[in-house]
């Protein structure tokens, strides 16, 4: 089992975590004196926070269940291609305490997930999702609970670096349809004027040519591959409301089989100026000629 925990909700607020521990101590549910020599003495001390901001790809936020302790709906995640959920990775030493806070396995339950950072590196982790047996369509959350999550976003710089994530959370809390990451950056045979341009035109509503992202192109043969670097790569950004359909098609073309699979390319998130886009990172042997111009054409 992975020791990494992906937090996307109220557990992003460490003050909220410490409040839980204080209640445990007051209720004598945990004998802290007996564990004086243990690194698990305080729950907040049992997590080691990794510095990056992480994303859970192809999931969206929802509020499907009532919590009496939160006096309203509480946050959950559900699969949705093209969407993404921000959060942090913690190294957990005491899963029993975390299970107790999450009411697992009856309220929330553990699931295995793969999260990615903005450089495309993936991490296997565990997170919690609402048990289907108690899940409903939508339960309006208490504003104080939403503010706890927003505080976590602020504390870890998520709101500042990716302001759209805050908007998505607020939309979810009001049961308003959220948009996914609706842009795809292409740099090879899917570009305008290349042999697979027609694939993008089936779904694309807007095209922005001559955009740039960080990376290096290598010449794999009949197509290029993108690898990580601080250089620049030239390409087109396609924007569409039909992002799930577009990704379904391009995933197949790029041989992306999923984040835990041995794929030809891996679908990642990247930034072009301030635009968050999907793109595809080469997942094979990188011992190929470099395209110095950063332009496949």
N, C-alpha and C positions, 0 to 999 in steps of 0.2 A: 504494500500500500504506500502511495506517495505520502511524504511528510509535508507537502505543500498544500495549503488551503487557499482557495480563491475567494476573497471577500468582496461582495458587490453592494451590500446594503448597510444596515445599521452597525455592523461590526467594523466598518471603516472609521467609526467614531470611537477612539480609544477611551474617551471619558465614559461612553455608554458601556463599554466592556468592564471598566473599573467599577461602575455602578452595579453591575451584575455580581461581581466578586464581593462587593460590600454586602449585598443582600444575602449571598451565600454565608458569609461570616456571621451576620446578624442572626440568621436562621439556624446557625450551627450545623449547616449541611456539609461544611468542610472544616475539619479540625486543622486550622492553620498552625497552631502551636506544635502539633505532632509532625508537621512537615517543614519545620524551621530550617532544616538543612537541605531542603529540596528546592530545585530551581522552579518547581511548579507552585511555589508558595502563593504567588498572585497570578491570576490568569493572564493579566496584561504582560507579565514578565515572561510568559511561556511562549511568546511569539517573537520571531525575529523577522522584521519587515524588510523585504527586498526593495531596493530603491526605485526601480522602474515602475511605470504605469503599464498595466497589462489589459488585454482585451480578450473577451470570450467571443469568438466568431460564430456567426449564424445562430445567435440567441437574442431575444428581446426581453424587456422588462414588463412585468404585470403585477397587479395587486389582486390576487384571486381568493384570499381567505381572510377571515376575521380573527383578530387576536385580542383577547380581553385585556392583556397586559399593555397593549399599544392603543387600545380603545379605537380600533378601526382596522382597515386592511393592512396587510404587510407584504413586503416585496418578494417577488419570485422571478424566475427566469423560465422561458419556454423557447423551444427551437423555432427559428425563423431565419431562413437563408437570406444573406445580405445584410442582416442587422448585426450589431455587436454591443456587448456590455462591458463597460470599463470597471476596473477594480484593482486590487492589490493582492500580492502573494505573501502569505505568512508561513513561516516554518513553525509547525505546531508540535509541542512536546506532550501536551495532555489533551487527547481527543475526548476523554470522558467529560471534561469540563465544557468543551465546545458542544458536544452532543447534548449536554444538559441545557445549555443556553438556547440551542436550536430546537429543543423538544424532540430530538431524533430518537427513534425513527417514526413516531406517530404523527408529529406535526410536519416537520421538515425531514427529509431523508438525504443521505449522502449519495452523490453520483460522481463518477469519474469524468473529468473534462480535460481538454487541452486548450491552454491559453497562449497567446502570442504577444510579443512586444512589438514596438514600432520598427524594429530591425528585422522582424520576421522570425526571430528565434522562438521556438515553441517549448512549452513546459507542461508536463503531465501534472495534474493537480486534482484535488477533491473540493467540491462545493456542495451546497445544500439547495434542494428544491422542494417545494410544497408537495406533500403526499397527495396523489391524485384523488384519493378517496374523500378528501375534505375540500378539494379545490372547486371553485365556482368561476363564473365569468369575470366579475369585478366587484370588489368591496372597497368603497372609498376610504382612503387612509386618513388618519388624523394629521393635521398640519404639523404638529409637534414631531411626529415620527418622520415625516418627509424632511423636516428641518435637520433632524439628526443625521440622515443620510447625506444631505447637502453639506453639512458641516464636515463630514468625512471627505467629501469631494474637495472641499476648500482646503482642509488640513493637509491633504496629500498632493495638492496642486493640480488635481484633475480638472476642476472648473476653469482654472486659469489657462492651462495648456490646451484643453479640448472643450471650449465653452459649449459646444453643441450637446455634450453629454448631460449637462445640467438641464437643457431644454427638453431632452428626451425623457429624463426622469420626471419632470413636471408634467409633460404630456401624458405619461403613463399614469401618474397619480390622479389625473382628471379624466381618464378613460378616453383620451383622444388618440387617434391613430398616429403611431410614430413612423417616421420614414427611416429606411435603412441607409447604409452607406451607398448612395445611389450613383457613384462615379467609379469608373474603371479606367485605369491607365494602361494603354497598350503601346508596345515599342517595337514589334516585329511584324509578322505576317498579317496581323489584324489591323495594322495602321492603314490610314487612307492611302490608296494607290497600290497597296500590296494585295497578295493573292486571296487573302481571307477577309478583305474589307467588308464584303457583303454580309458576313456573319454579324458584324456589329451594327450594320445599318438596319437589320431586322428589328432591333430593339431600341437603338439609340434615338433620343429625342433632341439632344444637343451635342455637338462635337467641338472640342477646343484643341486645335492643332498646336504643335510646337511648344508643348508644355514640358517641364523638366522635373525630374526627381533625382535623389541621390542614388548612385549605383554605378556599376560598370557593366558593359555588354561584352559577352564573349561570343565568338563565332562557332556555333556547334555544328554547322554544316548548312542545311537548308533553312535554318532559322537561328535567331540569337537566343542567348540565355542571359538573364539578369542575375548579377551577384552583388553582394553588399560592398559598398565603399563610399567614400565622401566625394567621388567624382560625380559628373552629371550625365544623365541619360535623357535623350530627346524622345518624345512620343505624343500620342493623342489621348485626351481625356474624353470619354463618352459618358453622358449622363442620361439616366432613364428611370422612370417610375417602375419599370418592369425588371428591377434589378435581380429578383430571384430567377426569372426566366433567362436573363442574360448570363448570370453566373452558372446556371445549370448547363448551358451550352458551352461556355468558355472553359469551365472546369473539365468537361469531356475532351475538348480540343487540346488542352494543356496537360492532360493526363493527371489531373489532380484527383486523387481517390479519397482524400480525407486527411486530417492532421495526424492520424496515427498510422497511416499507410505509407508504403514505399512508392511515392508519386514521382512522376517526371518533373513536374513543377509543383511548388507549394503556393497556395493563395495567401497573400499577406496584405497588411495595411501599410500604406505609404503616404507621405505628404508631398503635394505639389503646391508651393506657396502655403496657403492656409487650408487648402482643400484636402480632406481625407479621402483617399481612393483605395480601391482594391487593385492589386496587381499580382504578377506571378513571378516567383523567385526560382531560379534554376536549382534543381535538387540533385543533380548528377555530378559527374567528374568535372572539375573546373580547369583541368589542364587543356585549355583550348586557346586559340589566338584571341587577344583582346582587340575590341573595336575601339580604337583610340578616340574617335570622334564622338562616341556615345550615340551615334545615329545609325540605325540599321540600313537606311537608304544609302 
